[in-house]
């Protein structure tokens, strides 16, 4: 059975995840926020459960299990569904002990939203939450941004399943591209670049006027493109143009491929970044959208001054396009084109290998090149015109994979939207909630817009949005393959 083969590895991953609770525990003790007792039990319990899985799995399959590539799919899916459940325990304990109302459904939605870097929340009164709780929400996003399994491969190369895990958890159509001869070195390189830029982000936020606590929390949620804030007013709480421009810069950086940054660093060639067609497409699309929406705000009289319109557009458009989900204003009050365009951007304006989700710019470029090729073939039926990207032909299997992904992407949005409509949710709220969840954006339209949250949704609606978030983070096919009969055949 696949689960038996992966049991010892999954046990180690659970133990690694349990150790991350040491961070909020240290904050609780250092800041004396009254929550220290919430972290010890879940930490020890999760670590012990992981240890049992590892020990029993080792006895059943031996020290070197015969893992297959498909085992990586099951391992990734289990991690992204089970680890958020473990992460709910401190939240449930806190609300239970302080007389609050938080169900498991709501807590699981919150932690899945954090780990998938969606940033949607059901919690209110964020400013009053203890520092350790808010830090935990942010840390979950940062871990989910680059991937807890990639971290496990980086720090525990003895797992011996780096290739399967990295391919299963990577985003984008070209999962087999190697950056280094050894998968473990690639994982270390990716996390090193991620951590290095994250440190720069912390220092920039601190220099911009944030407290150290806010700087760390908002670094976690900026670099992961998650967008969960420790304040109910989101980024508007700071009312600081300097911080908004700082956040805009780092959201743009995180929208690019960390694999590209790593390759540029190893080759000592910064120009390599600009030569990348996907990176250029990402930045040019965002820049063009910012300028157009700023012009639209001034032209329609929504914002009278150009400088103010540019600042509002830059922050909020980049935030939405990058799937971060911060907001400094209720942009649903802008001309209707703007919020709809921003919602659509969240599906295409990030690079494969970034911490964002959605279709990814590389798939959009391949589709556009495919359309151009087919138009050329109508005029010249015998022309040989392969689909190329960055001057290199794209393998036919990659093109087929992109087409399959787009079919499943559209079908997922349609089916889950219809399911929400069965619960009597308004159409604009239902469609935007599904799109925002699948793209891991967070805010949608209507009740779940930037001025609201998901707290008013019924349990079944929260579960549907949770499923959408997981499918978006795992790019649909990696999760759906588990439900095919062929996967479970020997």
N, C-alpha and C positions, 0 to 999 in steps of 0.2 A: 504493500500500500504506500502511496506517495507520502502520507503524513508520517508514517513510521520512519521513512528515510530522512525526513527533515526534522524530526522531533528534537534530536540533540542540538542542532543548529538553532532552531527556534527557541530552545531553552536558553542558549547563550544570549540571543538577541533580547529576550525578556529580561535577563539579568543586567545587560548593558543599559537597557531602558530604565530599569529600577534605579540604577545608580545616578541617573540624571536628576532624581528627586533630591539628591544631596544639595543641589544648587538652591532650590527654594527653602530647604531646611536651614541652610547656612544663613540665608537672608532673614528667615523667621527668627533665628537665634540672635543674629547681629543687630536687627532692628527691633527686637522684642515686640513683635506685632501680635503675639498671643496665639499663634497658630503652630508653634513648634511640635505640639503633640499630634498634629494632623499628618505629619510626614513620615515619622518613624515606622508606624504600623504598615502603611501601604508599601513603603520601601522594602522592609524586611519580608513582607508577605509576597510581593512580586518577585523578589530575589530568590526566595525559597522555592516558589512555584517554578521559576526558570531552572533552578538547580535540580529539582526533581525531574523535570522534563529532560534535561541534559543527561542526568545519571541513568534514568530508565531507557532513554533512547540509545545511549552508548551500549548498554547491556543487550539491547535487542538487535541493533544493526552493526555493532562493532565500531572500531575507531575510525575506519575509513569507509563510510557507506558509499554505495554505487549510485551517486546522484546523477540524474538526467537533467537536460535543459528545462524540461517542463516542470521539474520540482521547484525551480526558481519562481515560476508563476504562482504556485500554491504558497510558497514561503512569503512572497511579497504581499499577496492578498490577505494571508493570515495576520501578518504584521500590521497592515493598515486597518484591519478590523478589530484585532484583539488589543493592541497597544492603546488605542483611544479608550477602550473600556477600562483598562488599568488606570489610565490617567483621570478617569472620572472620580475615583475614590476620594482623593483629597477634597474635591469640590463638593461631593455629596456629604462628606463628614462635616465640612465647614458650615454648609447651610443647615444641616440637621442640628448641629450644636448651637447655632445662633438663631434658631426659630424661623429660618427662611424657608421658602417653598421652591424646591428644585427636584424634579423627578429624574429618574435615570434617563428617560428619553431626552430631556432637555440637556442633561449633563453630557450625554454621549454625542448629541448634536454639537455641543460646544467644543468638545475635544476633537471630534472628527473635523470640524470646521477649522480648528487651530492646526492640526497636523497636516491637513490637506492645503493649508495656507489660504483657505477661503476667506476667513475673517468675519463671517456672519456670526452674530451673537444673539443669545436669548437672555442675556444678563442685563440688568439695569442697576443703577447705583454703582457704577464702576469706580468712581472717585472714592467711594467709601470702603472698597474692598481692601483687605490687608495687602501690603506690598508683595508678600510671598505668593499669594493667589494670582495677582496680576502678572507677576514675573513668570509664574508657571504657564499661564496662557501664552505669554510671549515666547518663552523657551520652547514650548511645543511647536510653535510655528517655525522657529529657527531650525529646530531639528528636522521638521518635516520638509523644509525648503530644499535642502541638499539631499535629504533622505537619511533616516536613521539606519537603514540597511547598508547604505554606502559608507556611513561612519563605522558600522560594525566590520565591514570588509577592510577598511583602512586601519583600524586598531587591532583587529584580530585576523591576520592573514592565515592563521592556522585553520580557519574554518574551511578553507579549500573550495569555496563555492563562489569566488568573486565574479567569475564570468557570468554565471547564471543570474546572480543577484543584480549585477550592474546592468545587464541587458534587460531584465524584467522591470527594474525600477526606473531606468532611463526614459526620458521623454523624447519624442520626435521619431521620424521614420528611419533614421540611420543609426541604429543602436549598436552595430558591430564595429564602428570606427574605433580603433585603438589609438590612445594617446601615448602610451608607453608599452614596452614589451610585457610588463607584468600588470595584471589587473589591480593588484593591491597598491602598486605605486601610483596608478591612475587615480584610485580612490583617495589616497593620501594627498595627491596633488590638487584634486578638486576641492577637498576640504581645507587645504592650506590656503588656497586662493580665496575661498569663501570666508574663512576666518580672518584673513588679512584685511580684506575690504570691509568686513564687519567691524573690525577694530577701528579702522579709519572713520567709519560711520559713527561709532560711539563718541569718538573724540570730537568730531564735527558737531554733533548734537550738543555735547557738553559746552563746546566753544560758543554755540549759538544761543545758549542760555538755559538749556534744560538742566534739571537736577540729574545727579548720577543715576538714580533709579529710573527716571523717565528716559534718560539717554539709552540705557541698556534695554529697557522694554521696547522702545520705539526703534532701536537698531534691530532687535529681533524681528519685529513686524515689518520693517522696511526691507531688509535684505532678503527676507523670505517672501516678499510681496504678499504678505498675509493681511496686514492692515488693522489687526485688532489693537485698539488703544486701551490705555488704562484710564481713560476719561470718557464720560458719556458724550461729550461734545466732539469726540475724535480729535483730529489735529487742530480744529478751530479753538480748542482750549488754550493754545499757546499764543494765538493772535500775533504771530511773528513772521513777517516776510522773509527774514533771514533763515529761519528754520524751514519755512515752506520751500524756498529755493534749494536749501540743502537736501531736504527730503526728495525733491524732484530729481536732483542729480543722482542720488543713490538709487532711486527707483529705476531711472533710466539704465544705470550700470547693471542692476540686478536683472533687468529685462534681457540683457545679452547673455550669451552662452558662457558659462564658467569654464567649459572645456576649451573654448576659443581663447579666453584669457590665459588659461594654463599653458596652452600651446604657444601663445605669443611670448609668455614669460620664459618658457624653456628654450625657445628659438631666439630669444632676445630680439624680437621683431615686433614692436608695437604697430607698425604699418599693416601687419597681418590682420589686425582687427578690422581696419577700415576696408581692406580688400574683400572681406567676407560679405557675400551678397545678402545673407540673412540679416546680419548685424546692420548693414546699411539700410535695408528695407524696414527694419524695426524702427530705427531712429528717424528716418525720413518720414515714415507714416505718422509717427507721433508728433514730429515737428510741424508737419503740414496740418495736422488736425488741431494742434494748439493755436496756430496762427489763424486758421479759418474760424474756429469757434470764438476766439478773441474778437475777430472782426465782426462776427455775427452778433456778439453781445453788445458791441458798441453800435452797430448799425440798427439793431432793434431797440436800442435804448434801455436794455436790461442793466448795463453797466455804463455810466456816462464817460468815464475816463479810460483812455487806451491803456495806460500803465496798470491800472487796477484790473482791467479786463484781461490783460496778458498774464498777470500774476495768478488770477483766479483760474483762468483756462489752463495755464501751464501745470499748476498743481493738480487740479481735479481731473483734467483730461489724462495726464500721465498716470495718475493714481488709478483711474478706471481702466485705461488701456493696458497697463502693466499687471492688472488683476490684483492690485494692492487693496483698493477699497477705502482708503482714507477719504475724508471730505472736510472741507472748510466752509461749505455753504450747501444749502439745499438746492442742488442744481436741477431738480425737477421743476423749479420755478423759472428756469431759463427757457428760451425758445425750444419747442418740442424736438426739433432736429438734434439738439445738443445731447440730451441724455440718451436718446435712442442710438445715436452714432457712437457715444462712449460705451454703451452696452455691447454694441457690435464689435468695437475695437478690442474689447477684452478677449475675444476669441482668436484674434490673429496677430496681435501686436507684441508678442514675446517670442524669443528665440528658443529653439530646442536646446536643452542643456542649461536653460535658465531656471529660476525658481518659480516661474509663472506656469500657467496651464493654458487650456484652450487648444485650438487647432494648431497653432504655432506658425510663425512667418514662413518657415521652410516649406510647409505643406501648401500654403497659399501660393508661394512662388512656383512650386512644381505644378500646381493646378493651372496657374496662369500660362506657364510655358506649354502645358499640354493643350490648352485651348488654342493658343497661337499656332501650335503645330497642326492641329486638326483643321484650322482655318486655311493654313497654307496647303494642306493636302486636298482640300476641296478645289482650290485653284489649280494645283499641280499634283495630280494623283500619284505620280511616280517619284515624287521628290523624296530624298532620304534626309530627314530632318529630325534627329534624335532630340529628346528633351535634355537640356543641359542646365547645369547650375554651377556658377563660378567658373565657366569655361570647360567643365567636365561633364560627360554624359551621365545621366542618372539611370541606374540599372532599372530594367523593366519591372523587376520584382518590387522595387521601392515604389514605383508609380502605382502598381496594383495595390500595394499596401496603403498608399495614400487614399486611393479611391474607396477601398474597403472601409478605412477609418472614417472618411467623410459620410459614407452611407450609414454607418453605425452612429456617428455623432448626431446626424440629423434625425435618425430614428429614435435615439434616446431622448432627445429634446421633445419630439412630438409625443411619444408614449407617456413620458412623465408629466408633460403639460396636461394631456388629456386626463391622466390620473388625478392631478390636482383639481382640475375642473369638476371631476366627479364629487369632490368634497365641497363644492359650491364656492370655491375661491374665485374672485374676479379674474377675468382673462388676462389683463395687463399684469396683475400681481403674479398669477400662475406662470405665465410664459417667462417673465423676467426673473422670477425666483429660480426656475429651472435653468435658464441660460446662465444666470449669475452663479449658480451652484456648480454646474458642469464646467464652467470656465474658471471656477475657484475665485470668483470676483468678490462675492459678498453682497453688497447693496444692489438692489434691482430697481423696480418701479413700484408705485403705489405704497402699500403698507410696509413693504420691505425696502423702501428707498433709503437714501442717505440720511434722511431726517427720522427714520424709524429703525426697527430691527425685526427679528423673527420671533420675538417673545409672544406675540399674539397668535401664532400658528397652533393648530390642533396637533395632537400627537402623531396622527397618520400623516399629516402634512410635513411635520418635521422628519419623519422617517423617510419619506419620499425625497426630500431635499438632501438628507444624509446620504441616501443611495446615489443621488446625482453627484454629490461632492466626491464620493469614493470612485465613481466611474470616471469622473473628470480627471482625478489625480492619477488613476491607473490607466488612463487612456482607453477605456472601454474594453478593448479586445483582450487585454491581459486578465480582466475579471470575468468576462463572458466565456472565455475558453474553459473555465472550470465547470461550466454548466453543459458542456458538450459530452455526449457519451464516449467519444473517442479518447477524451483525456484520461478517463478512468480505466480504459482497457490496458492490459499488460502489453 
